[in-house]
Amino acid sequence: MSSCDKCRGKAIVHIKYSGAHLCKTHFSDFVEKRVRHELRKQMDLKGGERIAIAVSGGKDSTVTQHIVHKILGPRRSMDLCAITVDEGIGGYRESSIPLVAKNSSHLGMEHIVVSFEDLYGITIDEIARTEHGLATCSFCGVMRRRAMNLAAKDWRATHLATGLNLDDTCQSILMSFARGDIERLARLGPHRKVQKGLVPRIQPLRSIPESESTLYAVANELEYHDLECPYAPEALRNQYRTVISQLEDKSPGTRHSMLKSYDSILPALSKMFPPSALRTCSCGEPTNSDKCKACEFVERVERERLT
């Protein structure tokens, strides 16, 4: 391995899209500097913010929790907490929750757990056993977002931080283009505008590639949950992950170029598709229609369980 470009110490990584060789210290600084930039860009920090961090225990959410705490934790005018959603996935989630609780305790951060069983009266394992015609991840994504929003609102959060990284963001962009869903493209986070009933989501790792998030966790000896969700292979997103990975391998910097291009057209997209006037579902959550998608999914599963 080459020497670090900044201190001539032993490099632990070669950043292909920039050509840099960095040691552990300068690599960590490199990641944290970009997260700090994203936080400044995505939030107007005036003091009094309450930031809930969605922490599953995986590498990305653990890195997000660690870095956000490192950057913003020392501010006395700011409160942080961790929120974990227990979807009810046997052999998977029960091993990550204690780990998040341990990390949160170490950081002096409140840890809140919200479960599908308590919120919906059903678990993802039970949903997976029904014949619903959709990937289990489709149900989980919608129901998790509602669960996180509810927990963040109950904690009176001003922002909800997620662990979405650069790869995740590029996958969402490409998926929306491929589906011709330009309106969804305009709705991708981070969210600058506050809509009643919705806690604005921010994405501190938005410009950090997944590989760098993993290396940061390892280099800084962060303890994280490294099991794959048993339903992950079903996700349509996997196809887009493969495409973007191949493009990046052949042309380093492709992911950052995609993000830069998206950010360039986002103002025009926002004008074309301004935020919808939201209604209120019978469950109390905001919705574009008479009923929120989470309630539709739960009712659909219940009907199928009875047939």
C-alpha positions as CSV (number, residue, x, y, z in Angstrom):
1,M,0.0,0.0,0.0
2,S,1.3,3.5,-0.9
3,S,2.0,6.3,1.6
4,C,-0.7,8.8,2.6
5,D,-0.6,11.9,0.3
6,K,-1.0,14.2,3.3
7,C,1.3,12.9,6.0
8,R,3.4,10.1,4.2
9,G,2.1,7.6,6.8
10,K,0.7,4.2,5.8
11,A,-2.3,4.6,3.5
12,I,-5.3,2.4,4.1
13,V,-7.3,3.3,1.0
14,H,-6.9,4.6,-2.6
15,I,-9.8,6.8,-3.6
16,K,-10.1,5.9,-7.3
17,Y,-12.3,8.9,-8.3
18,S,-9.9,11.4,-6.8
19,G,-6.6,9.5,-7.0
20,A,-5.8,10.1,-3.3
21,H,-4.1,7.7,-1.0
22,L,-5.1,8.3,2.6
23,C,-4.1,7.0,6.0
24,K,-6.7,6.2,8.7
25,T,-6.7,9.7,10.2
26,H,-6.9,11.6,6.9
27,F,-9.5,9.2,5.5
28,S,-11.7,9.7,8.6
29,D,-11.2,13.5,8.2
30,F,-12.1,13.2,4.5
31,V,-15.4,11.4,5.3
32,E,-16.3,13.7,8.2
33,K,-15.6,16.9,6.3
34,R,-18.2,15.8,3.6
35,V,-20.7,14.9,6.2
36,R,-20.2,18.3,7.9
37,H,-20.8,19.9,4.5
38,E,-24.0,18.0,4.0
39,L,-25.3,18.9,7.4
40,R,-24.7,22.6,6.7
41,K,-26.3,22.3,3.3
42,Q,-29.4,20.3,4.4
43,M,-30.1,22.2,7.7
44,D,-30.3,25.8,8.9
45,L,-28.6,25.3,12.2
46,K,-29.9,28.0,14.5
47,G,-29.9,26.1,17.8
48,G,-32.8,24.2,19.4
49,E,-32.8,21.5,16.8
50,R,-33.9,18.0,17.9
51,I,-32.4,15.4,15.5
52,A,-33.7,11.8,15.6
53,I,-31.4,9.4,13.9
54,A,-32.8,6.2,12.3
55,V,-30.4,3.5,13.4
56,S,-30.9,-0.1,12.4
57,G,-27.5,-1.1,13.6
58,G,-26.1,-1.7,10.1
59,K,-22.8,0.0,9.0
60,D,-24.4,3.1,7.4
61,S,-26.8,4.0,10.2
62,T,-24.1,3.3,12.8
63,V,-21.6,5.5,10.9
64,T,-24.3,8.2,10.7
65,Q,-25.1,8.0,14.4
66,H,-21.4,8.2,15.2
67,I,-20.5,11.1,13.0
68,V,-23.6,13.2,13.6
69,H,-22.9,12.8,17.3
70,K,-19.2,13.7,16.8
71,I,-20.1,16.9,14.9
72,L,-23.3,18.1,16.6
73,G,-23.3,16.3,20.0
74,P,-21.1,18.8,21.7
75,R,-23.6,21.6,21.0
76,R,-25.6,22.2,24.2
77,S,-28.5,23.7,22.2
78,M,-29.1,20.5,20.3
79,D,-30.7,17.2,21.3
80,L,-30.0,13.8,19.6
81,C,-31.8,10.5,19.9
82,A,-31.7,7.1,18.0
83,I,-34.8,5.4,16.7
84,T,-34.8,1.7,15.7
85,V,-37.7,0.1,13.9
86,D,-38.4,-3.5,14.9
87,E,-40.1,-5.0,11.8
88,G,-40.4,-8.4,13.4
89,I,-37.8,-10.3,11.3
90,G,-36.9,-13.5,13.1
91,G,-33.2,-14.2,13.5
92,Y,-32.3,-10.8,12.3
93,R,-33.7,-7.7,14.1
94,E,-33.5,-9.1,17.6
95,S,-29.7,-9.3,17.3
96,S,-29.3,-5.7,16.1
97,I,-31.5,-3.9,18.7
98,P,-29.2,-4.7,21.7
99,L,-26.2,-3.5,19.7
100,V,-27.9,-0.1,18.9
101,A,-28.9,0.2,22.6
102,K,-25.2,-0.4,23.5
103,N,-23.8,2.1,21.1
104,S,-26.5,4.7,22.0
105,S,-25.7,4.3,25.7
106,H,-22.0,4.8,25.0
107,L,-22.8,8.0,23.2
108,G,-25.2,9.1,26.0
109,M,-28.0,9.1,23.5
110,E,-31.6,8.2,24.1
111,H,-32.7,5.0,22.2
112,I,-36.3,4.6,21.1
113,V,-37.6,1.3,19.7
114,V,-40.9,1.2,17.7
115,S,-42.3,-2.2,16.5
116,F,-44.6,-3.2,13.7
117,E,-46.3,-5.6,16.1
118,D,-47.3,-2.7,18.4
119,L,-48.0,-0.2,15.6
120,Y,-49.8,-2.4,13.0
121,G,-50.5,-5.7,14.9
122,I,-48.5,-7.6,12.3
123,T,-44.9,-8.4,11.6
124,I,-42.9,-8.5,8.4
125,D,-42.4,-12.3,8.8
126,E,-46.2,-12.7,8.9
127,I,-46.6,-10.4,5.8
128,A,-44.0,-12.5,3.9
129,R,-46.1,-15.6,4.5
130,T,-49.1,-14.1,2.7
131,E,-49.7,-14.1,-1.1
132,H,-49.7,-10.4,-1.7
133,G,-48.0,-10.1,-5.2
134,L,-45.4,-7.6,-4.1
135,A,-41.9,-8.0,-2.8
136,T,-41.8,-8.0,1.0
137,C,-39.4,-5.0,0.9
138,S,-42.2,-2.9,-0.7
139,F,-44.4,-3.4,2.3
140,C,-41.5,-3.0,4.7
141,G,-40.3,0.3,3.2
142,V,-43.7,2.0,3.4
143,M,-44.4,0.8,6.9
144,R,-40.9,1.6,8.2
145,R,-41.2,5.2,7.0
146,R,-44.5,5.7,8.8
147,A,-43.1,4.1,12.0
148,M,-40.0,6.3,11.9
149,N,-42.1,9.4,11.3
150,L,-44.4,8.6,14.1
151,A,-41.5,8.0,16.6
152,A,-39.7,11.1,15.5
153,K,-42.9,13.2,15.9
154,D,-43.6,11.7,19.4
155,W,-40.0,12.7,20.4
156,R,-40.7,16.2,18.9
157,A,-37.9,15.9,16.4
158,T,-37.2,18.8,14.0
159,H,-35.3,16.5,11.7
160,L,-35.0,12.8,11.0
161,A,-31.5,11.6,9.8
162,T,-31.2,8.4,7.8
163,G,-28.2,6.4,6.8
164,L,-28.8,6.6,3.0
165,N,-25.4,6.7,1.3
166,L,-24.3,7.8,-2.2
167,D,-25.0,4.4,-3.7
168,D,-28.5,4.3,-2.3
169,T,-29.2,7.8,-3.6
170,C,-28.0,7.0,-7.1
171,Q,-30.1,3.8,-7.1
172,S,-33.2,5.9,-6.3
173,I,-32.4,8.4,-9.0
174,L,-31.9,5.7,-11.6
175,M,-35.0,3.8,-10.5
176,S,-37.2,6.9,-10.9
177,F,-35.8,7.6,-14.3
178,A,-36.2,4.0,-15.4
179,R,-39.9,3.9,-14.2
180,G,-40.6,7.3,-15.8
181,D,-41.7,8.5,-12.4
182,I,-40.4,12.1,-12.6
183,E,-42.7,13.3,-9.8
184,R,-41.0,10.8,-7.4
185,L,-37.7,12.1,-8.6
186,A,-38.7,15.5,-7.4
187,R,-39.6,14.1,-3.9
188,L,-36.3,12.4,-3.1
189,G,-34.7,13.6,0.1
190,P,-33.2,15.5,1.8
191,H,-36.3,17.6,2.5
192,R,-35.9,21.3,3.0
193,K,-39.6,22.2,3.2
194,V,-41.6,21.3,6.2
195,Q,-45.0,19.7,5.6
196,K,-47.5,19.4,8.3
197,G,-47.3,15.9,9.9
198,L,-44.0,15.0,8.3
199,V,-40.6,15.3,10.0
200,P,-38.1,16.5,7.4
201,R,-35.6,13.8,6.5
202,I,-31.9,14.6,6.1
203,Q,-29.2,12.4,4.7
204,P,-25.7,13.1,6.2
205,L,-24.0,10.3,4.2
206,R,-25.5,11.4,0.9
207,S,-22.1,12.0,-0.8
208,I,-20.3,9.0,0.9
209,P,-20.0,5.8,-1.2
210,E,-21.0,2.6,0.6
211,S,-17.5,1.3,0.5
212,E,-16.2,4.3,2.3
213,S,-18.9,4.1,4.9
214,T,-17.8,0.5,5.5
215,L,-14.1,1.4,5.7
216,Y,-14.9,4.2,8.1
217,A,-16.7,1.9,10.4
218,V,-13.9,-0.6,10.4
219,A,-11.1,2.0,10.7
220,N,-12.8,3.6,13.6
221,E,-13.6,0.2,15.3
222,L,-17.4,0.9,15.3
223,E,-19.4,-2.1,16.3
224,Y,-22.2,-2.7,13.8
225,H,-24.7,-5.4,12.7
226,D,-23.4,-7.1,9.6
227,L,-26.1,-9.6,8.9
228,E,-28.1,-9.2,5.7
229,C,-31.9,-9.0,5.9
230,P,-33.3,-12.3,4.8
231,Y,-35.7,-10.5,2.5
232,A,-33.1,-8.3,0.8
233,P,-32.5,-10.6,-2.2
234,E,-36.2,-9.9,-3.2
235,A,-35.6,-6.2,-3.7
236,L,-35.8,-4.7,-7.2
237,R,-33.2,-2.2,-6.1
238,N,-30.5,-4.9,-6.4
239,Q,-30.6,-4.7,-10.2
240,Y,-29.9,-1.0,-10.0
241,R,-27.2,-1.5,-7.4
242,T,-25.4,-3.9,-9.9
243,V,-25.7,-1.4,-12.8
244,I,-24.3,1.5,-10.8
245,S,-21.5,-0.6,-9.4
246,Q,-20.4,-1.7,-12.9
247,L,-20.5,1.9,-14.1
248,E,-18.4,3.1,-11.2
249,D,-15.9,0.3,-11.7
250,K,-15.4,1.3,-15.3
251,S,-15.6,5.1,-14.8
252,P,-14.7,6.1,-11.2
253,G,-16.6,9.2,-10.2
254,T,-19.9,8.2,-12.0
255,R,-21.9,8.2,-8.8
256,H,-20.8,11.7,-7.8
257,S,-21.6,12.9,-11.3
258,M,-25.1,11.4,-11.1
259,L,-25.7,13.2,-7.8
260,K,-24.3,16.5,-9.2
261,S,-26.5,16.2,-12.2
262,Y,-29.6,15.4,-10.1
263,D,-28.9,18.4,-7.8
264,S,-28.6,20.6,-10.9
265,I,-32.1,19.7,-12.2
266,L,-33.8,19.5,-8.8
267,P,-34.8,23.2,-8.7
268,A,-36.6,22.8,-12.0
269,L,-38.3,19.5,-10.9
270,S,-39.4,21.2,-7.6
271,K,-41.1,23.9,-9.7
272,M,-42.8,21.3,-11.9
273,F,-44.0,19.2,-8.9
274,P,-44.5,21.4,-5.8
275,P,-45.4,19.7,-2.6
276,S,-49.0,18.3,-2.6
277,A,-51.7,19.5,-0.3
278,L,-51.8,16.6,2.2
279,R,-54.9,15.1,3.7
280,T,-55.1,13.2,7.0
281,C,-55.6,9.5,7.0
282,S,-57.9,7.9,9.6
283,C,-54.7,6.8,11.4
284,G,-53.7,10.4,11.8
285,E,-50.8,10.4,9.4
286,P,-50.6,12.7,6.3
287,T,-51.4,11.3,2.9
288,N,-51.9,12.3,-0.7
289,S,-55.2,10.3,-0.9
290,D,-58.0,9.3,1.5
291,K,-55.9,6.6,3.1
292,C,-52.1,6.4,3.7
293,K,-50.1,3.7,1.9
294,A,-49.2,2.0,5.2
295,C,-52.9,1.5,6.1
296,E,-53.7,0.3,2.6
297,F,-50.9,-2.3,2.9
298,V,-52.0,-3.5,6.3
299,E,-55.6,-3.8,5.3
300,R,-54.6,-5.7,2.1
301,V,-52.6,-8.2,4.1
302,E,-55.4,-8.6,6.6
303,R,-57.9,-9.4,3.7
304,E,-55.5,-11.9,2.2
305,R,-55.0,-13.6,5.6
306,L,-58.7,-14.1,5.8
307,T,-59.1,-15.7,2.4
